[in-house]
Amino acid sequence: MSDPPAARPDDSGAGQNRRPRARWRRSRGWTAGVVTVRVLITVTVLVIAYYNLPLEEHNTAGALTLLVGGLLGVLLVFAWQAWAIVRSPHPRLKAMEALAVTVALFLVVFADAYYLMERATPATFTQPLTRTDSLYFTLTTFSTVGFGDITPYSETGRVVAMLQMAGGLLLLGGAVRVLSGAVRVGLRRQRRGPPAGPDRGTGSTAPDRKAGP
């Protein structure tokens, strides 16, 4: 008689575990691509709106009013994004999207203000500003490059530039910290999972052994 064949290890469980992981990775990659496209579309829309908004007939007071209203809008968008991070199935990706959108809106608001200030008072900066020049100056100020080719000349221009510098520091420091906290809350919410319903208890699904036929 020949010996019985040795039992082979059952690897069906490992295969079943690998399949959900592969699906999860594909889903995460797809979501990352969607988030990237959404950020690009949002930034493009903001830039197009910046170049097409009727910003010709305003004075310095109107520019400052636009700046204050725009900054309030940035705060509202940031608060909504933080709320969305907590409830998102992908909190980290949503946090990156929130930061990109908030920064883009912040820069566009200050570029609008600089452009209106220069249109209202031509001596506000060391040279006349087009919309592209205003956006360029906003980006160089935000990135702390400061080439020096465009500088604020009037006190009002310098005050607004200082506000942008301080706001940029708060945005890169405080906002990142708030978004990180929202990501942690969202991840904890995912680990807890949905609350158990009335039909998920062990007693409701287990057969009643004491019941008669």
C-alpha positions as CSV (number, residue, x, y, z in Angstrom):
1,M,0.0,0.0,0.0
2,S,1.2,3.5,-0.8
3,D,1.2,6.2,1.8
4,P,-1.7,8.6,1.6
5,P,-0.8,12.0,0.0
6,A,0.3,14.7,2.4
7,A,-2.3,17.3,3.0
8,R,-1.6,20.6,1.3
9,P,-2.0,23.8,3.3
10,D,-5.2,25.6,2.6
11,D,-4.2,29.0,1.1
12,S,-7.6,30.0,0.1
13,G,-7.9,32.3,3.1
14,A,-4.7,34.2,2.1
15,G,-6.0,34.6,-1.4
16,Q,-9.2,35.9,-0.2
17,N,-7.3,38.4,2.0
18,R,-5.2,39.5,-0.9
19,R,-8.1,40.3,-3.2
20,P,-9.8,42.9,-0.9
21,R,-6.4,44.5,-0.4
22,A,-5.8,44.7,-4.1
23,R,-9.3,46.2,-4.6
24,W,-8.6,48.7,-1.9
25,R,-5.3,49.8,-3.5
26,R,-7.0,50.2,-6.9
27,S,-9.8,52.2,-5.3
28,R,-7.3,54.4,-3.4
29,G,-5.3,55.1,-6.6
30,W,-8.5,55.9,-8.5
31,T,-9.5,58.3,-5.7
32,A,-6.1,60.0,-5.7
33,G,-6.4,60.6,-9.4
34,V,-9.9,62.0,-9.0
35,V,-8.7,64.4,-6.3
36,T,-5.8,65.6,-8.4
37,V,-8.0,66.3,-11.3
38,R,-10.5,68.1,-9.1
39,V,-7.8,70.3,-7.6
40,L,-6.5,71.2,-11.1
41,I,-10.0,72.1,-12.2
42,T,-10.7,74.2,-9.1
43,V,-7.4,76.1,-9.4
44,T,-8.0,76.7,-13.2
45,V,-11.5,78.0,-12.5
46,L,-10.1,80.4,-9.9
47,V,-7.4,81.7,-12.2
48,I,-9.9,82.1,-15.1
49,A,-12.3,84.0,-12.8
50,Y,-9.5,86.2,-11.6
51,Y,-8.6,87.3,-15.1
52,N,-12.3,87.8,-16.1
53,L,-13.9,89.5,-13.1
54,P,-14.8,93.2,-13.7
55,L,-12.3,94.8,-11.4
56,E,-11.8,98.1,-13.2
57,E,-14.0,100.6,-11.5
58,H,-13.1,100.5,-7.8
59,N,-11.2,102.7,-5.3
60,T,-8.9,101.8,-2.5
61,A,-11.8,101.4,0.0
62,G,-13.4,99.0,-2.5
63,A,-10.2,97.0,-2.7
64,L,-9.9,96.7,1.0
65,T,-13.6,95.7,1.2
66,L,-12.9,93.0,-1.4
67,L,-9.9,91.8,0.6
68,V,-11.9,91.5,3.9
69,G,-14.8,89.7,2.2
70,G,-12.4,87.4,0.3
71,L,-10.5,86.5,3.5
72,L,-13.9,85.7,5.2
73,G,-14.7,83.5,2.2
74,V,-11.3,81.7,2.6
75,L,-12.1,81.0,6.3
76,L,-15.6,79.7,5.4
77,V,-14.1,77.4,2.6
78,F,-11.4,76.2,5.0
79,A,-14.0,75.4,7.8
80,W,-16.2,73.5,5.3
81,Q,-13.1,71.6,4.0
82,A,-12.2,70.6,7.6
83,W,-15.7,69.3,8.2
84,A,-15.6,67.3,4.9
85,I,-12.2,65.7,5.9
86,V,-13.8,64.2,9.1
87,R,-16.5,62.6,7.0
88,S,-14.4,61.6,4.0
89,P,-13.6,57.9,3.4
90,H,-10.1,59.1,2.4
91,P,-9.2,61.9,5.0
92,R,-5.5,62.3,3.9
93,L,-6.4,62.8,0.3
94,K,-9.2,65.2,1.2
95,A,-6.8,67.2,3.5
96,M,-4.3,67.6,0.6
97,E,-7.2,68.8,-1.6
98,A,-8.4,71.2,1.1
99,L,-4.9,72.8,1.6
100,A,-4.4,73.2,-2.2
101,V,-7.8,74.9,-2.7
102,T,-7.5,77.1,0.3
103,V,-4.0,78.3,-0.7
104,A,-5.1,79.0,-4.3
105,L,-8.1,81.0,-3.1
106,F,-6.0,82.9,-0.6
107,L,-3.5,84.0,-3.4
108,V,-6.3,85.0,-5.8
109,V,-7.9,87.2,-3.1
110,F,-4.7,89.1,-2.5
111,A,-3.9,89.4,-6.2
112,D,-7.3,91.0,-6.7
113,A,-6.7,93.4,-3.9
114,Y,-3.3,94.5,-5.2
115,Y,-4.7,95.0,-8.7
116,L,-7.6,97.1,-7.5
117,M,-5.3,99.2,-5.3
118,E,-3.0,99.9,-8.2
119,R,-5.9,100.8,-10.4
120,A,-7.3,103.2,-7.7
121,T,-3.9,104.8,-6.7
122,P,-1.2,104.3,-9.4
123,A,1.6,105.2,-6.9
124,T,0.8,102.2,-4.7
125,F,3.6,100.1,-6.2
126,T,6.9,100.9,-7.8
127,Q,5.4,100.2,-11.3
128,P,1.9,99.8,-12.8
129,L,0.5,96.3,-12.3
130,T,-1.4,94.2,-14.7
131,R,-3.4,91.2,-13.5
132,T,-0.4,89.0,-14.3
133,D,1.9,91.3,-12.4
134,S,-0.4,91.3,-9.4
135,L,-0.6,87.5,-9.3
136,Y,3.2,87.4,-9.8
137,F,3.8,89.7,-6.9
138,T,1.4,87.7,-4.7
139,L,3.2,84.5,-5.5
140,T,6.7,85.9,-4.8
141,T,5.5,87.4,-1.5
142,F,3.9,84.1,-0.5
143,S,6.9,82.0,-1.3
144,T,9.2,84.6,0.4
145,V,11.3,84.8,-2.8
146,G,11.0,88.6,-3.0
147,F,13.0,89.5,-6.2
148,G,12.5,93.2,-5.5
149,D,11.4,94.1,-9.1
150,I,7.9,94.9,-7.7
151,T,7.6,96.4,-4.2
152,P,4.8,98.3,-2.4
153,Y,5.5,102.0,-2.4
154,S,2.5,103.5,-0.4
155,E,1.8,102.7,3.3
156,T,-1.5,101.0,2.3
157,G,0.3,98.7,-0.1
158,R,2.9,97.8,2.5
159,V,0.2,97.1,5.2
160,V,-1.7,94.8,2.8
161,A,1.6,93.1,1.9
162,M,2.3,92.6,5.6
163,L,-1.2,91.1,6.0
164,Q,-0.4,88.6,3.3
165,M,2.9,87.7,4.9
166,A,1.2,87.1,8.3
167,G,-1.7,85.3,6.7
168,G,0.7,83.0,4.7
169,L,2.5,82.1,7.9
170,L,-0.8,81.3,9.6
171,L,-1.9,79.3,6.6
172,L,1.2,77.2,6.4
173,G,1.3,76.7,10.2
174,G,-2.1,76.8,11.8
175,A,-4.1,75.5,8.9
176,V,-1.9,72.5,8.4
177,R,-2.2,71.7,12.1
178,V,-6.0,72.0,12.0
179,L,-6.2,69.8,8.9
180,S,-3.9,67.2,10.5
181,G,-6.3,67.1,13.5
182,A,-9.3,66.7,11.2
183,V,-7.5,63.8,9.5
184,R,-6.9,62.1,12.8
185,V,-10.5,62.5,13.8
186,G,-11.6,61.1,10.4
187,L,-9.3,58.1,10.8
188,R,-10.6,57.4,14.3
189,R,-14.2,57.6,13.0
190,Q,-13.3,55.0,10.3
191,R,-11.8,52.6,12.8
192,R,-14.9,52.8,15.0
193,G,-17.0,51.9,12.0
194,P,-20.8,52.3,11.7
195,P,-22.9,51.7,14.8
196,A,-24.4,48.2,15.2
197,G,-28.0,48.0,14.1
198,P,-30.8,46.1,15.8
199,D,-30.2,43.1,13.6
200,R,-26.4,42.9,14.2
201,G,-26.5,41.6,17.7
202,T,-25.6,38.0,18.4
203,G,-28.9,37.3,20.0
204,S,-31.0,38.4,17.1
205,T,-29.2,36.2,14.5
206,A,-28.5,33.1,16.6
207,P,-31.2,30.3,16.4
208,D,-33.4,29.8,19.4
209,R,-32.2,26.4,20.7
210,K,-34.9,26.3,23.4
211,A,-37.8,26.7,21.0
212,G,-39.7,23.6,20.2
213,P,-40.5,22.2,16.7
